[in-house]
Amino acid sequence: MAELRNAVAIVTGSGRGIGRAIAEELGRGGAKVVVNYARSRDAAEEVVASLQANGSPESVAIQADVADAGQAVRLISETVERFGRLDILVNNAGITLDRTMRKLSFEEWDRVIQVDLSSCFYTVKAALPRFIEQNYGRVINISSFVAQAGNFGQTNYAAAKAGIIGFTKSAAIELARYNITVNAVCPGFVDTEMYRIVPDNIKELILKRIPMGRVAQPAEIARCVRFLIVDGDYITGESVSINGGLYMD
C-alpha cells in the first residue's frame, strides 16, 4: 500500500474537469500536487488555492503544453527541482476536435494525437530516470470508453485514446522490474464543462444508452485514480472502465 502523504504528484491538464478532481483527491490525501496547465492559468491557480486550503499547502501550478516534448520535459524537471522527487504521474491532458472523417483536417488529426497520446510518452519518458532511481513510480493514463467502443465523428480522439491503452500495456511490461506500475482509466460520459454544453436532446439520448441512467461525477473518476495509486501495488497494465455500464468489454 502506497502512502499519499508527502508524495509528489503531477496531474496534467488539471485546471478543470476530471483533472481538477484528481488533483483535489490527491491533495486531500496529503500529496504535493503540481497542477499543470497549457493556457488556463487562472483556473490552475484557483485549483492550487483550493489545494493549499485543504491539506496540500505546497501544491503549485506549472505551465507546460505537454503536447510539446520540450515543454513536457521541462514540467518534469521543474517538479523534481522543486520537490526533489516525483512519485505519481497522471496523464490527463486531452482535447477533442470532433469531425466526421470527410471533414477532419490533417491538422485536427495531428493536434488531437499530439495532445492526447504523444504527451503520455513525452512525460513518462522524462520521468523514467527519476522513477528508476527511486525504484518507485505510479503512472495513470486517462483514456476513454471511446477507445474501446468507438464513436461517430471521433476517429482522431478514438485513435489517440486507444493508443493510450496500448501504450499503457507495453509500458507496464517494460517498467514492472523497476516497481513502476502503469494503468489506464477509461471514463464514460462525465459531468464536466464539456458535457454540460451538450444540447439537452442529445443528453437525453446519451442517458438512454447508460444502464445506470446517469453520467459520472468527476470525483468518481478521481477516487479510482487514488485507488490505483494507494492500493494498486499489484495492479499494472490494466484499463479500468468507469462508465455506468455504457460499454462492457
HELIX and SHEET records of a PDB file:
HELIX    1   1 GLY A   17  ARG A   28  1                                  12    
HELIX    2   2 ARG A   41  ALA A   53  1                                  13    
HELIX    3   3 ALA A   69  PHE A   83  1                                  15    
HELIX    4   4 PHE A  106  ILE A  113  1                                   8    
HELIX    5   5 GLN A  114  SER A  118  3                                   5    
HELIX    6   6 SER A  119  GLN A  134  1                                  16    
HELIX    7   7 PHE A  145  ALA A  149  1                                   5    
HELIX    8   8 THR A  155  LEU A  175  1                                  21    
HELIX    9   9 ALA A  176  TYR A  178  5                                   3    
HELIX   10  10 GLU A  193  ARG A  196  1                                   4    
HELIX   11  11 ASP A  200  ARG A  209  1                                  10    
HELIX   12  12 PRO A  218  VAL A  230  1                                  13    
SHEET    1   A 7 VAL A  60  GLN A  63  0                                        
SHEET    2   A 7 LYS A  32  TYR A  37  1                                        
SHEET    3   A 7 VAL A   8  VAL A  11  1                                        
SHEET    4   A 7 ILE A  88  ASN A  91  1                                        
SHEET    5   A 7 GLY A 137  ILE A 142  1                                        
SHEET    6   A 7 ILE A 180  PRO A 187  1                                        
SHEET    7   A 7 SER A 239  ILE A 242  1                                        
END                                                                             
